[in-house]
Amino acid sequence: MAWRALQSSHLMGVEYDDETHEPQILTFQFVNGAIYRTAYPVPRTSVDSLLQSSSAGSYFHSKIEPVFGMVKLADGTTKSGRRSTRNFRR
């Protein structure tokens, strides 16, 4: 799944990798630019529920983060001090 934008005050977007060398890994970018991925595989049903949730942030904090853990990939800023971003698809 390509990067997808989320309607959330906490999360900018998400990418679900279920076909390559890191199957079923969910990667998030927060509105502050920080990027995290899940520490453990996430089933497709959980990803679908996140995408269909009325509050992606609440779903993330209650159903994804405590169950699958998070690993920080980027702190949200580049060396020049600019916020890192991804190109999200709506």
Stockholm file with secondary structure:
# STOCKHOLM 1.0

chainA/1-90         MAWRALQSSHLMGVEYDDETHEPQILTFQFVNGAIYRTAYPVPRTSVDSLLQSSSAGSYFHSKIEPVFGMVKLADGTTKSGRRSTRNFRR
#=GR chainA/1-90 SS CCCEECCCSSEEEEEEECSSSSTTEEEEEETTSCEEEESSCCCHHHHHHHHHCSCHHHHIIIIIHHHHCEEEEECSBCTTSCBCCCCCBC
#=GC SS_cons        CCCEECCCSSEEEEEEECSSSSTTEEEEEETTSCEEEESSCCCHHHHHHHHHCSCHHHHIIIIIHHHHCEEEEECSBCTTSCBCCCCCBC
//
